[in-house]
């Protein structure tokens, strides 16, 4: 059988278009390498190619076997957990709306909650069928738009729109949630560059964090306080993403030295960032007040104690009570998980937490098994970022939080939360679905100039 005929028959058995291209390239390379070996043994190029094709076996049987391996895998289990958590959140918010709607006339109500969750789920389904390689290919372009374009757009919206004045700060806080995904692309751009690559990634990361802090003071309607959670969560997220990248060998083989240096650099730069954050009086008093709440009888410690008591006093089944006795604006958005504990009982709260953690464990396991490096980086970036924010959200709802603002998938109310967190969940499911059909696309990696210092 001729080479072209063999490849055509084999490719016909592969159903997915992207997988067909991937398999064809792999088989072609394998046949060509085998043909070179036969040429080295004395066969002519034509005879060597024919023998290499013959050794591959029946093209239809081979193609059918490869189709079983290289095909999209729908993440049904993770998708089921997503639907379960989303449904639990909608039901809880419906109960809260029914119980407290008369006391909160400004609250949009259950229809809006359903619409926002549907929007988030639509984002998930769209990203599920996409190719995530564009994140690596255009990483620096996205970074530039993120640093300049987003602040300019929100600033203009704030100036010329009544809605913009209210939502600009919230939108910028939500946009900051996407930075770990862009950071995954930056890491891929600096793969195989060892310690220099780590340094470049840290430079891009902390430059964005400091820029966010400065811009938020101009755009935000609630001052600098609401940017504090996003900064802390971003620092933790990019640190964890870098550690996982070093562990996977993205920057090179000398992992131990890279990990030690990375921990030192992250520690030093985090300290510098915290000093800059605390440098302004308002932020310093805000952060110190949150810490002091654990040790003194401040208003914040009263709220923390009240939250802790509401969870500990909740029965295991059906308490039908709320924090502060009745639903309020914070109950609708920030304390949904706490409301699940107090209204439906501890068992319901434990089940929701277990489902959430199970989803994150499955997502992290899937991401770590990726041979495609950008798939690994995107998957771990999304999973670790959600894990950091869910941990903060969990301790807030149990009464141990150092701040009272965080957005997590499905349990947080709002358009911004639905869209931004939908992007995270969608990319996680996309990585799983494309595990066997997406090949790591070649992204040009420019050589860095070597700097030599001569000491005489």
Buried (B, 14 or more C-beta within 10 A) or exposed (E): EEBEEBBEBBBEBBEBEBBBBBBBEEBEEEBEEBBEEBBEEEBEEEEBBBBBBEEBEEBEEBBEEBBEEBBBEEBEEBBEBBEBBBEBBBBBBBBBBEBBEEEBEEBEBBEBBEEBBEBBBBBBEEBBEEEBBEBBBBBEEBBEBBBEEBBEBBBEBBEEEEEBBEBBBBBBBBBBBBBBBBBBBBBBBBBEBBBBBBBBBBEBBBEBBBBBBEBBBEBBEEEBBBBBBBBBBBBBBBBBBBBBBBEBBBBBEEEEEBBEBBBEBBEEBBEEBBEBBBEEEEBEEBBEBBEBBEEEEBEBBEBBEEBEEBBEEBBEEEBEBBBBEEBBEBBBBBBBBBBBBBBBBBBBBEBBBEBBBEBBEBBBEBBBEBEBBBBBBBBBBBBBBBBBBBBBBBBBBBBEBBBBBBBBBBBBBBBBBBBBBBBBBBBBBBBBBBBBBBBBEEBEEEEEEEEEEEEE
